[in-house]
Amino acid sequence: MERLNYVEGIIDGFLYSPMFGGSEQSMHALKICVGGMQSGQALAIVDQYMKGNPSQWDWQMNLLVHRALYAACKEPSAPLQ
């Protein structure tokens, strides 16, 4: 449960970032992509990404979450192209 809350908190931070000068366009695309996800789906995406990229385990978690979601949202079946 703590990991799920952590990932959801990072996503909330990403989505709120335009208030502090972040790209509104890219955050809108992320919002569209993650908006339809079920609870726990983003965590599963992050877990899968981390399993497939052990060379990045020393990275900051916010970067890993961003990379994982970006990769998942770029898939042809996802809304973010």
PDB file of N, CA, C and O in Angstrom, chain B, residues numbered from 101:
ATOM      1  N   MET B 101       0.817  -1.199   0.000  1.00  0.00           N
ATOM      2  CA  MET B 101       0.000   0.000   0.000  1.00  0.00           C
ATOM      3  C   MET B 101       0.866   1.271   0.000  1.00  0.00           C
ATOM      4  O   MET B 101       0.525   2.262  -0.646  1.00  0.00           O
ATOM      5  N   GLU B 102       1.990   1.229   0.732  1.00  0.00           N
ATOM      6  CA  GLU B 102       2.855   2.410   0.772  1.00  0.00           C
ATOM      7  C   GLU B 102       3.450   2.704  -0.604  1.00  0.00           C
ATOM      8  O   GLU B 102       3.544   3.866  -0.999  1.00  0.00           O
ATOM      9  N   ARG B 103       3.848   1.673  -1.330  1.00  0.00           N
ATOM     10  CA  ARG B 103       4.413   1.871  -2.665  1.00  0.00           C
ATOM     11  C   ARG B 103       3.366   2.459  -3.605  1.00  0.00           C
ATOM     12  O   ARG B 103       3.665   3.347  -4.403  1.00  0.00           O
ATOM     13  N   LEU B 104       2.143   1.958  -3.505  1.00  0.00           N
ATOM     14  CA  LEU B 104       1.057   2.477  -4.337  1.00  0.00           C
ATOM     15  C   LEU B 104       0.837   3.960  -4.041  1.00  0.00           C
ATOM     16  O   LEU B 104       0.730   4.768  -4.963  1.00  0.00           O
ATOM     17  N   ASN B 105       0.770   4.314  -2.777  1.00  0.00           N
ATOM     18  CA  ASN B 105       0.571   5.712  -2.404  1.00  0.00           C
ATOM     19  C   ASN B 105       1.724   6.586  -2.867  1.00  0.00           C
ATOM     20  O   ASN B 105       1.518   7.725  -3.286  1.00  0.00           O
ATOM     21  N   TYR B 106       2.935   6.056  -2.791  1.00  0.00           N
ATOM     22  CA  TYR B 106       4.105   6.804  -3.235  1.00  0.00           C
ATOM     23  C   TYR B 106       4.027   7.098  -4.731  1.00  0.00           C
ATOM     24  O   TYR B 106       4.222   8.238  -5.153  1.00  0.00           O
ATOM     25  N   VAL B 107       3.742   6.074  -5.528  1.00  0.00           N
ATOM     26  CA  VAL B 107       3.648   6.266  -6.985  1.00  0.00           C
ATOM     27  C   VAL B 107       2.505   7.217  -7.315  1.00  0.00           C
ATOM     28  O   VAL B 107       2.662   8.084  -8.175  1.00  0.00           O
ATOM     29  N   GLU B 108       1.377   7.078  -6.663  1.00  0.00           N
ATOM     30  CA  GLU B 108       0.260   7.995  -6.903  1.00  0.00           C
ATOM     31  C   GLU B 108       0.636   9.424  -6.516  1.00  0.00           C
ATOM     32  O   GLU B 108       0.219  10.373  -7.181  1.00  0.00           O
ATOM     33  N   GLY B 109       1.417   9.586  -5.450  1.00  0.00           N
ATOM     34  CA  GLY B 109       1.877  10.913  -5.047  1.00  0.00           C
ATOM     35  C   GLY B 109       2.803  11.538  -6.070  1.00  0.00           C
ATOM     36  O   GLY B 109       2.724  12.735  -6.344  1.00  0.00           O
ATOM     37  N   ILE B 110       3.683  10.720  -6.636  1.00  0.00           N
ATOM     38  CA  ILE B 110       4.569  11.226  -7.686  1.00  0.00           C
ATOM     39  C   ILE B 110       3.746  11.670  -8.896  1.00  0.00           C
ATOM     40  O   ILE B 110       4.006  12.723  -9.477  1.00  0.00           O
ATOM     41  N   ILE B 111       2.764  10.871  -9.268  1.00  0.00           N
ATOM     42  CA  ILE B 111       1.901  11.240 -10.402  1.00  0.00           C
ATOM     43  C   ILE B 111       1.169  12.541 -10.107  1.00  0.00           C
ATOM     44  O   ILE B 111       1.081  13.412 -10.972  1.00  0.00           O
ATOM     45  N   ASP B 112       0.647  12.679  -8.901  1.00  0.00           N
ATOM     46  CA  ASP B 112      -0.017  13.936  -8.522  1.00  0.00           C
ATOM     47  C   ASP B 112       0.937  15.117  -8.674  1.00  0.00           C
ATOM     48  O   ASP B 112       0.554  16.181  -9.159  1.00  0.00           O
ATOM     49  N   GLY B 113       2.185  14.914  -8.252  1.00  0.00           N
ATOM     50  CA  GLY B 113       3.179  15.978  -8.398  1.00  0.00           C
ATOM     51  C   GLY B 113       3.438  16.327  -9.851  1.00  0.00           C
ATOM     52  O   GLY B 113       3.545  17.502 -10.204  1.00  0.00           O
ATOM     53  N   PHE B 114       3.538  15.306 -10.697  1.00  0.00           N
ATOM     54  CA  PHE B 114       3.718  15.567 -12.129  1.00  0.00           C
ATOM     55  C   PHE B 114       2.550  16.387 -12.674  1.00  0.00           C
ATOM     56  O   PHE B 114       2.748  17.367 -13.392  1.00  0.00           O
ATOM     57  N   LEU B 115       1.347  15.981 -12.328  1.00  0.00           N
ATOM     58  CA  LEU B 115       0.158  16.642 -12.866  1.00  0.00           C
ATOM     59  C   LEU B 115       0.001  18.068 -12.343  1.00  0.00           C
ATOM     60  O   LEU B 115      -0.620  18.907 -12.996  1.00  0.00           O
ATOM     61  N   TYR B 116       0.555  18.337 -11.180  1.00  0.00           N
ATOM     62  CA  TYR B 116       0.478  19.676 -10.590  1.00  0.00           C
ATOM     63  C   TYR B 116       1.633  20.572 -11.045  1.00  0.00           C
ATOM     64  O   TYR B 116       1.612  21.779 -10.805  1.00  0.00           O
ATOM     65  N   SER B 117       2.632  19.990 -11.698  1.00  0.00           N
ATOM     66  CA  SER B 117       3.844  20.727 -12.057  1.00  0.00           C
ATOM     67  C   SER B 117       3.622  21.946 -12.959  1.00  0.00           C
ATOM     68  O   SER B 117       4.414  22.885 -12.877  1.00  0.00           O
ATOM     69  N   PRO B 118       2.588  21.988 -13.818  1.00  0.00           N
ATOM     70  CA  PRO B 118       2.393  23.210 -14.600  1.00  0.00           C
ATOM     71  C   PRO B 118       2.161  24.453 -13.736  1.00  0.00           C
ATOM     72  O   PRO B 118       2.396  25.573 -14.190  1.00  0.00           O
ATOM     73  N   MET B 119       1.707  24.266 -12.513  1.00  0.00           N
ATOM     74  CA  MET B 119       1.539  25.403 -11.608  1.00  0.00           C
ATOM     75  C   MET B 119       2.886  26.023 -11.245  1.00  0.00           C
ATOM     76  O   MET B 119       2.948  27.162 -10.784  1.00  0.00           O
ATOM     77  N   PHE B 120       3.966  25.265 -11.457  1.00  0.00           N
ATOM     78  CA  PHE B 120       5.304  25.738 -11.131  1.00  0.00           C
ATOM     79  C   PHE B 120       6.185  25.841 -12.376  1.00  0.00           C
ATOM     80  O   PHE B 120       7.411  25.841 -12.266  1.00  0.00           O
ATOM     81  N   GLY B 121       5.580  25.928 -13.541  1.00  0.00           N
ATOM     82  CA  GLY B 121       6.321  26.136 -14.772  1.00  0.00           C
ATOM     83  C   GLY B 121       6.566  24.892 -15.602  1.00  0.00           C
ATOM     84  O   GLY B 121       7.230  24.976 -16.636  1.00  0.00           O
ATOM     85  N   GLY B 122       6.052  23.732 -15.188  1.00  0.00           N
ATOM     86  CA  GLY B 122       6.193  22.512 -15.978  1.00  0.00           C
ATOM     87  C   GLY B 122       5.376  22.596 -17.261  1.00  0.00           C
ATOM     88  O   GLY B 122       4.471  23.422 -17.374  1.00  0.00           O
ATOM     89  N   SER B 123       5.691  21.759 -18.206  1.00  0.00           N
ATOM     90  CA  SER B 123       5.007  21.767 -19.495  1.00  0.00           C
ATOM     91  C   SER B 123       3.560  21.310 -19.346  1.00  0.00           C
ATOM     92  O   SER B 123       3.286  20.166 -18.982  1.00  0.00           O
ATOM     93  N   GLU B 124       2.658  22.212 -19.630  1.00  0.00           N
ATOM     94  CA  GLU B 124       1.233  21.890 -19.548  1.00  0.00           C
ATOM     95  C   GLU B 124       0.847  20.838 -20.586  1.00  0.00           C
ATOM     96  O   GLU B 124       0.022  19.968 -20.308  1.00  0.00           O
ATOM     97  N   GLN B 125       1.436  20.912 -21.771  1.00  0.00           N
ATOM     98  CA  GLN B 125       1.102  19.974 -22.846  1.00  0.00           C
ATOM     99  C   GLN B 125       1.478  18.539 -22.481  1.00  0.00           C
ATOM    100  O   GLN B 125       0.673  17.623 -22.651  1.00  0.00           O
ATOM    101  N   SER B 126       2.693  18.342 -21.982  1.00  0.00           N
ATOM    102  CA  SER B 126       3.102  16.977 -21.651  1.00  0.00           C
ATOM    103  C   SER B 126       2.355  16.457 -20.433  1.00  0.00           C
ATOM    104  O   SER B 126       2.075  15.260 -20.357  1.00  0.00           O
ATOM    105  N   MET B 127       2.028  17.312 -19.486  1.00  0.00           N
ATOM    106  CA  MET B 127       1.280  16.865 -18.317  1.00  0.00           C
ATOM    107  C   MET B 127      -0.170  16.559 -18.680  1.00  0.00           C
ATOM    108  O   MET B 127      -0.790  15.680 -18.081  1.00  0.00           O
ATOM    109  N   HIS B 128      -0.707  17.276 -19.653  1.00  0.00           N
ATOM    110  CA  HIS B 128      -2.062  16.976 -20.123  1.00  0.00           C
ATOM    111  C   HIS B 128      -2.080  15.592 -20.772  1.00  0.00           C
ATOM    112  O   HIS B 128      -3.008  14.811 -20.558  1.00  0.00           O
ATOM    113  N   ALA B 129      -1.052  15.295 -21.564  1.00  0.00           N
ATOM    114  CA  ALA B 129      -0.968  13.980 -22.197  1.00  0.00           C
ATOM    115  C   ALA B 129      -0.839  12.881 -21.141  1.00  0.00           C
ATOM    116  O   ALA B 129      -1.450  11.820 -21.270  1.00  0.00           O
ATOM    117  N   LEU B 130      -0.042  13.134 -20.095  1.00  0.00           N
ATOM    118  CA  LEU B 130       0.090  12.160 -19.014  1.00  0.00           C
ATOM    119  C   LEU B 130      -1.242  11.982 -18.297  1.00  0.00           C
ATOM    120  O   LEU B 130      -1.627  10.862 -17.965  1.00  0.00           O
ATOM    121  N   LYS B 131      -1.941  13.080 -18.061  1.00  0.00           N
ATOM    122  CA  LYS B 131      -3.245  13.018 -17.380  1.00  0.00           C
ATOM    123  C   LYS B 131      -4.224  12.171 -18.177  1.00  0.00           C
ATOM    124  O   LYS B 131      -4.959  11.371 -17.598  1.00  0.00           O
ATOM    125  N   ILE B 132      -4.245  12.331 -19.483  1.00  0.00           N
ATOM    126  CA  ILE B 132      -5.124  11.527 -20.334  1.00  0.00           C
ATOM    127  C   ILE B 132      -4.740  10.053 -20.219  1.00  0.00           C
ATOM    128  O   ILE B 132      -5.607   9.185 -20.114  1.00  0.00           O
ATOM    129  N   CYS B 133      -3.439   9.779 -20.242  1.00  0.00           N
ATOM    130  CA  CYS B 133      -2.976   8.399 -20.206  1.00  0.00           C
ATOM    131  C   CYS B 133      -3.287   7.727 -18.866  1.00  0.00           C
ATOM    132  O   CYS B 133      -3.839   6.627 -18.848  1.00  0.00           O
ATOM    133  N   VAL B 134      -2.946   8.363 -17.756  1.00  0.00           N
ATOM    134  CA  VAL B 134      -3.127   7.728 -16.452  1.00  0.00           C
ATOM    135  C   VAL B 134      -4.549   7.885 -15.932  1.00  0.00           C
ATOM    136  O   VAL B 134      -4.952   7.181 -15.007  1.00  0.00           O
ATOM    137  N   GLY B 135      -5.308   8.797 -16.515  1.00  0.00           N
ATOM    138  CA  GLY B 135      -6.673   9.043 -16.042  1.00  0.00           C
ATOM    139  C   GLY B 135      -7.577   7.828 -16.138  1.00  0.00           C
ATOM    140  O   GLY B 135      -8.503   7.686 -15.339  1.00  0.00           O
ATOM    141  N   GLY B 136      -7.332   6.963 -17.084  1.00  0.00           N
ATOM    142  CA  GLY B 136      -8.172   5.783 -17.253  1.00  0.00           C
ATOM    143  C   GLY B 136      -7.634   4.540 -16.570  1.00  0.00           C
ATOM    144  O   GLY B 136      -8.231   3.468 -16.670  1.00  0.00           O
ATOM    145  N   MET B 137      -6.509   4.673 -15.874  1.00  0.00           N
ATOM    146  CA  MET B 137      -5.919   3.507 -15.222  1.00  0.00           C
ATOM    147  C   MET B 137      -6.669   3.145 -13.946  1.00  0.00           C
ATOM    148  O   MET B 137      -7.182   4.012 -13.237  1.00  0.00           O
ATOM    149  N   GLN B 138      -6.720   1.861 -13.674  1.00  0.00           N
ATOM    150  CA  GLN B 138      -7.310   1.385 -12.435  1.00  0.00           C
ATOM    151  C   GLN B 138      -6.296   1.527 -11.312  1.00  0.00           C
ATOM    152  O   GLN B 138      -5.094   1.624 -11.560  1.00  0.00           O
ATOM    153  N   SER B 139      -6.777   1.539 -10.089  1.00  0.00           N
ATOM    154  CA  SER B 139      -5.898   1.643  -8.930  1.00  0.00           C
ATOM    155  C   SER B 139      -4.873   0.515  -8.962  1.00  0.00           C
ATOM    156  O   SER B 139      -5.227  -0.652  -9.128  1.00  0.00           O
ATOM    157  N   GLY B 140      -3.642   0.859  -8.808  1.00  0.00           N
ATOM    158  CA  GLY B 140      -2.578  -0.135  -8.809  1.00  0.00           C
ATOM    159  C   GLY B 140      -1.943  -0.366 -10.165  1.00  0.00           C
ATOM    160  O   GLY B 140      -0.861  -0.948 -10.243  1.00  0.00           O
ATOM    161  N   GLN B 141      -2.581   0.071 -11.228  1.00  0.00           N
ATOM    162  CA  GLN B 141      -2.044  -0.163 -12.564  1.00  0.00           C
ATOM    163  C   GLN B 141      -0.738   0.599 -12.783  1.00  0.00           C
ATOM    164  O   GLN B 141       0.206   0.058 -13.359  1.00  0.00           O
ATOM    165  N   ALA B 142      -0.680   1.838 -12.330  1.00  0.00           N
ATOM    166  CA  ALA B 142       0.560   2.612 -12.482  1.00  0.00           C
ATOM    167  C   ALA B 142       1.692   1.953 -11.705  1.00  0.00           C
ATOM    168  O   ALA B 142       2.827   1.912 -12.182  1.00  0.00           O
ATOM    169  N   LEU B 143       1.400   1.443 -10.529  1.00  0.00           N
ATOM    170  CA  LEU B 143       2.422   0.743  -9.746  1.00  0.00           C
ATOM    171  C   LEU B 143       2.908  -0.493 -10.487  1.00  0.00           C
ATOM    172  O   LEU B 143       4.108  -0.768 -10.506  1.00  0.00           O
ATOM    173  N   ALA B 144       2.004  -1.235 -11.093  1.00  0.00           N
ATOM    174  CA  ALA B 144       2.391  -2.418 -11.863  1.00  0.00           C
ATOM    175  C   ALA B 144       3.279  -2.037 -13.044  1.00  0.00           C
ATOM    176  O   ALA B 144       4.226  -2.754 -13.368  1.00  0.00           O
ATOM    177  N   ILE B 145       2.977  -0.921 -13.680  1.00  0.00           N
ATOM    178  CA  ILE B 145       3.791  -0.437 -14.804  1.00  0.00           C
ATOM    179  C   ILE B 145       5.186  -0.088 -14.318  1.00  0.00           C
ATOM    180  O   ILE B 145       6.176  -0.431 -14.964  1.00  0.00           O
ATOM    181  N   VAL B 146       5.269   0.598 -13.178  1.00  0.00           N
ATOM    182  CA  VAL B 146       6.572   0.967 -12.611  1.00  0.00           C
ATOM    183  C   VAL B 146       7.350  -0.283 -12.210  1.00  0.00           C
ATOM    184  O   VAL B 146       8.543  -0.389 -12.495  1.00  0.00           O
ATOM    185  N   ASP B 147       6.686  -1.224 -11.553  1.00  0.00           N
ATOM    186  CA  ASP B 147       7.352  -2.470 -11.159  1.00  0.00           C
ATOM    187  C   ASP B 147       7.911  -3.207 -12.370  1.00  0.00           C
ATOM    188  O   ASP B 147       9.047  -3.680 -12.346  1.00  0.00           O
ATOM    189  N   GLN B 148       7.113  -3.303 -13.424  1.00  0.00           N
ATOM    190  CA  GLN B 148       7.552  -3.995 -14.644  1.00  0.00           C
ATOM    191  C   GLN B 148       8.739  -3.268 -15.270  1.00  0.00           C
ATOM    192  O   GLN B 148       9.690  -3.903 -15.727  1.00  0.00           O
ATOM    193  N   TYR B 149       8.682  -1.947 -15.290  1.00  0.00           N
ATOM    194  CA  TYR B 149       9.783  -1.166 -15.859  1.00  0.00           C
ATOM    195  C   TYR B 149      11.070  -1.397 -15.066  1.00  0.00           C
ATOM    196  O   TYR B 149      12.144  -1.569 -15.644  1.00  0.00           O
ATOM    197  N   MET B 150      10.950  -1.399 -13.752  1.00  0.00           N
ATOM    198  CA  MET B 150      12.134  -1.585 -12.907  1.00  0.00           C
ATOM    199  C   MET B 150      12.731  -2.973 -13.079  1.00  0.00           C
ATOM    200  O   MET B 150      13.952  -3.128 -13.081  1.00  0.00           O
ATOM    201  N   LYS B 151      11.883  -3.977 -13.224  1.00  0.00           N
ATOM    202  CA  LYS B 151      12.383  -5.337 -13.443  1.00  0.00           C
ATOM    203  C   LYS B 151      13.156  -5.425 -14.754  1.00  0.00           C
ATOM    204  O   LYS B 151      14.141  -6.156 -14.850  1.00  0.00           O
ATOM    205  N   GLY B 152      12.717  -4.695 -15.743  1.00  0.00           N
ATOM    206  CA  GLY B 152      13.351  -4.725 -17.056  1.00  0.00           C
ATOM    207  C   GLY B 152      14.543  -3.799 -17.205  1.00  0.00           C
ATOM    208  O   GLY B 152      15.234  -3.840 -18.222  1.00  0.00           O
ATOM    209  N   ASN B 153      14.795  -2.964 -16.203  1.00  0.00           N
ATOM    210  CA  ASN B 153      15.876  -1.984 -16.299  1.00  0.00           C
ATOM    211  C   ASN B 153      16.702  -1.927 -15.012  1.00  0.00           C
ATOM    212  O   ASN B 153      16.767  -0.881 -14.367  1.00  0.00           O
ATOM    213  N   PRO B 154      17.331  -3.037 -14.635  1.00  0.00           N
ATOM    214  CA  PRO B 154      18.094  -3.044 -13.378  1.00  0.00           C
ATOM    215  C   PRO B 154      19.271  -2.070 -13.366  1.00  0.00           C
ATOM    216  O   PRO B 154      19.746  -1.692 -12.295  1.00  0.00           O
ATOM    217  N   SER B 155      19.738  -1.665 -14.523  1.00  0.00           N
ATOM    218  CA  SER B 155      20.855  -0.713 -14.563  1.00  0.00           C
ATOM    219  C   SER B 155      20.434   0.674 -14.062  1.00  0.00           C
ATOM    220  O   SER B 155      21.281   1.531 -13.811  1.00  0.00           O
ATOM    221  N   GLN B 156      19.132   0.886 -13.920  1.00  0.00           N
ATOM    222  CA  GLN B 156      18.631   2.182 -13.468  1.00  0.00           C
ATOM    223  C   GLN B 156      18.166   2.164 -12.007  1.00  0.00           C
ATOM    224  O   GLN B 156      17.593   3.148 -11.538  1.00  0.00           O
ATOM    225  N   TRP B 157      18.396   1.093 -11.297  1.00  0.00           N
ATOM    226  CA  TRP B 157      17.909   0.979  -9.928  1.00  0.00           C
ATOM    227  C   TRP B 157      18.505   2.031  -8.989  1.00  0.00           C
ATOM    228  O   TRP B 157      17.938   2.305  -7.931  1.00  0.00           O
ATOM    229  N   ASP B 158      19.626   2.613  -9.362  1.00  0.00           N
ATOM    230  CA  ASP B 158      20.219   3.641  -8.516  1.00  0.00           C
ATOM    231  C   ASP B 158      19.687   5.042  -8.843  1.00  0.00           C
ATOM    232  O   ASP B 158      20.111   6.018  -8.224  1.00  0.00           O
ATOM    233  N   TRP B 159      18.776   5.152  -9.792  1.00  0.00           N
ATOM    234  CA  TRP B 159      18.180   6.435 -10.149  1.00  0.00           C
ATOM    235  C   TRP B 159      17.178   6.864  -9.083  1.00  0.00           C
ATOM    236  O   TRP B 159      16.708   6.049  -8.290  1.00  0.00           O
ATOM    237  N   GLN B 160      16.865   8.136  -9.078  1.00  0.00           N
ATOM    238  CA  GLN B 160      15.820   8.642  -8.188  1.00  0.00           C
ATOM    239  C   GLN B 160      14.477   8.068  -8.627  1.00  0.00           C
ATOM    240  O   GLN B 160      14.226   7.885  -9.818  1.00  0.00           O
ATOM    241  N   MET B 161      13.634   7.791  -7.664  1.00  0.00           N
ATOM    242  CA  MET B 161      12.361   7.134  -7.959  1.00  0.00           C
ATOM    243  C   MET B 161      11.462   7.979  -8.859  1.00  0.00           C
ATOM    244  O   MET B 161      10.759   7.433  -9.710  1.00  0.00           O
ATOM    245  N   ASN B 162      11.471   9.292  -8.689  1.00  0.00           N
ATOM    246  CA  ASN B 162      10.616  10.121  -9.539  1.00  0.00           C
ATOM    247  C   ASN B 162      10.995   9.990 -11.011  1.00  0.00           C
ATOM    248  O   ASN B 162      10.125  10.042 -11.881  1.00  0.00           O
ATOM    249  N   LEU B 163      12.281   9.822 -11.297  1.00  0.00           N
ATOM    250  CA  LEU B 163      12.720   9.627 -12.683  1.00  0.00           C
ATOM    251  C   LEU B 163      12.274   8.275 -13.222  1.00  0.00           C
ATOM    252  O   LEU B 163      11.868   8.159 -14.379  1.00  0.00           O
ATOM    253  N   LEU B 164      12.354   7.252 -12.370  1.00  0.00           N
ATOM    254  CA  LEU B 164      11.914   5.917 -12.795  1.00  0.00           C
ATOM    255  C   LEU B 164      10.415   5.891 -13.081  1.00  0.00           C
ATOM    256  O   LEU B 164       9.980   5.295 -14.067  1.00  0.00           O
ATOM    257  N   VAL B 165       9.632   6.530 -12.228  1.00  0.00           N
ATOM    258  CA  VAL B 165       8.184   6.580 -12.446  1.00  0.00           C
ATOM    259  C   VAL B 165       7.878   7.312 -13.747  1.00  0.00           C
ATOM    260  O   VAL B 165       7.049   6.862 -14.538  1.00  0.00           O
ATOM    261  N   HIS B 166       8.545   8.431 -13.967  1.00  0.00           N
ATOM    262  CA  HIS B 166       8.323   9.198 -15.199  1.00  0.00           C
ATOM    263  C   HIS B 166       8.674   8.364 -16.423  1.00  0.00           C
ATOM    264  O   HIS B 166       7.892   8.296 -17.371  1.00  0.00           O
ATOM    265  N   ARG B 167       9.838   7.732 -16.411  1.00  0.00           N
ATOM    266  CA  ARG B 167      10.256   6.905 -17.548  1.00  0.00           C
ATOM    267  C   ARG B 167       9.295   5.754 -17.797  1.00  0.00           C
ATOM    268  O   ARG B 167       8.935   5.469 -18.939  1.00  0.00           O
ATOM    269  N   ALA B 168       8.878   5.089 -16.708  1.00  0.00           N
ATOM    270  CA  ALA B 168       7.977   3.939 -16.837  1.00  0.00           C
ATOM    271  C   ALA B 168       6.645   4.363 -17.440  1.00  0.00           C
ATOM    272  O   ALA B 168       6.140   3.712 -18.354  1.00  0.00           O
ATOM    273  N   LEU B 169       6.079   5.442 -16.937  1.00  0.00           N
ATOM    274  CA  LEU B 169       4.778   5.894 -17.447  1.00  0.00           C
ATOM    275  C   LEU B 169       4.903   6.406 -18.877  1.00  0.00           C
ATOM    276  O   LEU B 169       4.035   6.152 -19.713  1.00  0.00           O
ATOM    277  N   TYR B 170       5.980   7.126 -19.152  1.00  0.00           N
ATOM    278  CA  TYR B 170       6.175   7.624 -20.507  1.00  0.00           C
ATOM    279  C   TYR B 170       6.262   6.465 -21.494  1.00  0.00           C
ATOM    280  O   TYR B 170       5.659   6.507 -22.566  1.00  0.00           O
ATOM    281  N   ALA B 171       7.016   5.431 -21.125  1.00  0.00           N
ATOM    282  CA  ALA B 171       7.149   4.268 -22.005  1.00  0.00           C
ATOM    283  C   ALA B 171       5.798   3.574 -22.194  1.00  0.00           C
ATOM    284  O   ALA B 171       5.445   3.188 -23.309  1.00  0.00           O
ATOM    285  N   ALA B 172       5.054   3.420 -21.109  1.00  0.00           N
ATOM    286  CA  ALA B 172       3.750   2.751 -21.195  1.00  0.00           C
ATOM    287  C   ALA B 172       2.758   3.576 -22.012  1.00  0.00           C
ATOM    288  O   ALA B 172       1.959   3.023 -22.768  1.00  0.00           O
ATOM    289  N   CYS B 173       2.812   4.880 -21.861  1.00  0.00           N
ATOM    290  CA  CYS B 173       1.862   5.746 -22.561  1.00  0.00           C
ATOM    291  C   CYS B 173       2.209   5.920 -24.034  1.00  0.00           C
ATOM    292  O   CYS B 173       1.375   6.383 -24.812  1.00  0.00           O
ATOM    293  N   LYS B 174       3.417   5.559 -24.424  1.00  0.00           N
ATOM    294  CA  LYS B 174       3.810   5.634 -25.828  1.00  0.00           C
ATOM    295  C   LYS B 174       3.424   4.394 -26.613  1.00  0.00           C
ATOM    296  O   LYS B 174       3.493   4.397 -27.842  1.00  0.00           O
ATOM    297  N   GLU B 175       3.019   3.332 -25.924  1.00  0.00           N
ATOM    298  CA  GLU B 175       2.629   2.105 -26.616  1.00  0.00           C
ATOM    299  C   GLU B 175       1.452   2.416 -27.538  1.00  0.00           C
ATOM    300  O   GLU B 175       0.643   3.292 -27.234  1.00  0.00           O
ATOM    301  N   PRO B 176       1.351   1.706 -28.658  1.00  0.00           N
ATOM    302  CA  PRO B 176       0.310   1.996 -29.644  1.00  0.00           C
ATOM    303  C   PRO B 176      -1.127   1.939 -29.081  1.00  0.00           C
ATOM    304  O   PRO B 176      -2.011   2.642 -29.570  1.00  0.00           O
ATOM    305  N   SER B 177      -1.350   1.117 -28.074  1.00  0.00           N
ATOM    306  CA  SER B 177      -2.699   1.013 -27.538  1.00  0.00           C
ATOM    307  C   SER B 177      -2.992   2.084 -26.490  1.00  0.00           C
ATOM    308  O   SER B 177      -4.133   2.209 -26.044  1.00  0.00           O
ATOM    309  N   ALA B 178      -1.975   2.863 -26.087  1.00  0.00           N
ATOM    310  CA  ALA B 178      -2.160   3.889 -25.074  1.00  0.00           C
ATOM    311  C   ALA B 178      -2.533   5.214 -25.729  1.00  0.00           C
ATOM    312  O   ALA B 178      -2.208   5.443 -26.894  1.00  0.00           O
ATOM    313  N   PRO B 179      -3.215   6.091 -24.985  1.00  0.00           N
ATOM    314  CA  PRO B 179      -3.663   7.362 -25.566  1.00  0.00           C
ATOM    315  C   PRO B 179      -2.549   8.344 -25.892  1.00  0.00           C
ATOM    316  O   PRO B 179      -2.734   9.198 -26.759  1.00  0.00           O
ATOM    317  N   LEU B 180      -1.399   8.256 -25.230  1.00  0.00           N
ATOM    318  CA  LEU B 180      -0.312   9.211 -25.459  1.00  0.00           C
ATOM    319  C   LEU B 180       0.596   8.685 -26.560  1.00  0.00           C
ATOM    320  O   LEU B 180       1.181   7.610 -26.423  1.00  0.00           O
ATOM    321  N   GLN B 181       0.715   9.415 -27.624  1.00  0.00           N
ATOM    322  CA  GLN B 181       1.563   9.004 -28.751  1.00  0.00           C
ATOM    323  C   GLN B 181       2.839   9.787 -28.778  1.00  0.00           C
ATOM    324  O   GLN B 181       3.675   9.576 -29.657  1.00  0.00           O
TER     325      GLN B 181
END
